[in-house]
Amino acid sequence: MKTLFIGGIKSGKSRLAEAYILEQASADKPYYLATNEVFDDEMQARIRVHQQRRQDLFATIEEPVKLLEALQKCRGPVLVECVSMWLNNQLYHQIPEVDILQELEAVLQLTCDIVLVHNEVGLSVIADNRLARQFVDLSGKAAQLMGQHCEQVFFCSAGLKIKMK
């Protein structure tokens, strides 16, 4: 089954997704596929918060770019944290949009249980620079693709989740 947790930054979606997959997982530890690349101290601090919260409850895999390849190696439920950072990394490495969306489509076709975390970035103002607008547009297309393919979708805000599908 595929499940999407989508919401704004600091909406609680990561914590809610972690709790969800731990409830759904059998005796085996679920995988935690971390997609962040560390570019500065602030990002490193954010990552530490996530690491401390998940402790040793997950088998952690760090892969910022090759999402499909990493997921194909997993033999159990996987939490992808997060699709937004993976999209950011794809743009940073100048991967064409069509290739990004094709890889995401292939991820959504995998038979393993996957819980996806994604930032809703389309509820704000239109960005003033081309790259930011490209990211928002790509993020929206990815969200629609995940929404279509996921059996369950939860919108997160204020630390709460609302089932959309």
N, C-alpha and C positions, 0 to 999 in steps of 0.2 A: 504494500500500500504506500502511496505517496501522500504526504501531508505538508502543507505550507503554513508557516507562521509569518505573517506580514504586518508591519507597523512602522511607526516612526522611530527615529533614533531615541534610545532610552525609554521605549514604550513597555519594556518587559518581555519582549518576544523571545529573546535568547533564553532567559530563565524559564519561561513557560514551555518552550520547545524542549529544553533539557528535562524538565519534570515529565513532560508528555512521553518522551521516548523511553525514559527510565521506567515509567508505568507500563508501557507496551512491551518492553524487552523481556525475554525469557531469562533464564538463569545466567546466560552469557552477558558480558559487558557489551553495550552498544559501542559502535565506533563514533568518534567525534572528529570529523574532517574539518580542520581549521584552515581557512583560506587566506588569512592575513599575511601580508608581507610587512616586515618591520622597517619603517623608514625613519622613525624618530623616537625620542623618549616617551612622548605622549602616547603613541600607539603601543609601545612596549608596556606602559602602565595599564592600558586598557586590556591588553592580552593577559597580563598577570591577574587581573580581577577575574577574568573568565577561567583561567587555570586554577585559581584558588577555589572558585565556586564548584568546579566539577571534580576536584580532587582526583581520586583514582577510580571514579565511578565509570569512566569511559576508557576505551583504547584509543589514544589520540594519534591521528595522522595529520601531518602538516603538508599541505600541497596547495600553493597559491595559484597555479595555472592549469595543470592537467587534471581537471575534475573527473572526467570520464575514466581516464586511466586509473586514478586512485580508487574510484568507486568500484571498478571491476575487480579489484583485489580484495574487497571486503566480503566477509562470509557471515553477515548478520546485519541487523538494523544499523543505519547510519544517520547521524545528525550532521548536516552540512551547515557550517557557521562561518561565513554566510555567503549567500549567492551575490549580494551586492558588492562585497569585497572582491569576489572572484571576477565579476564584471569589470570592476575598476582595474584589476590586474590585467585583464585581457586588453582593455583599452591602453593601458600603460605600455604593454608589450606590442601594441599596434596590430592586434589580431583583427581581421576584418569582421564586421558585424554579422555577416551571413555565416561565417565559420563559428562564431560564438553561439548564435542561436541554434545552429545545427548540432553543436556539442551538447547544449542544454536539452534539446529534443532527444538526443540519444541517451542522456542521463535519465530522462523521464520515462524511457522505454525499458530501463533495467528492471529486472524482476525482484530485486531486494527491496526491503522496506527502507524508505528514505524520508527523513523529516528535513525540510528546507526552511532556512531562516532568510528573510529578505526585507530590506528597508523599503518602505513606501516613501518615495521621494517626489511623487507627482502631485502632492497637495500644496505645494509652495508656489512662489512666484517664478516666472520664467527667468532663468539664469542669464547673466549679462555676458557670458563668454561661450564660445562655440563648443569647447570640450565639455563643459558642464551641461550644456543643452544636449549634447550627444549622449552623455551618461544618463541623463533623465529619460530621454527617449528610449535608449536601449533597456534601461531598467523597467520602464513601462511595458515594453514588448515582452521582456522576460517574465514579468509578473503575469501578464495575460496568458502566456504559454504555460506557466506553472499552474495558474488557476484552471485552465482547461484540463490539464492532465492529472492534477491531484484529486484524490477521492475526498480529501478533507482540506478545508481552508479556514484558518482562523485569523481574524483581524485583531491586532493587539493595540491597546492604548491604556495608559494609566495603570499598567501592571495587570490588566484584565484581558481576557480573550473573549471574542464574540465569534461564534461559529457562523461562517458564511456559506459553507457547503459541507 
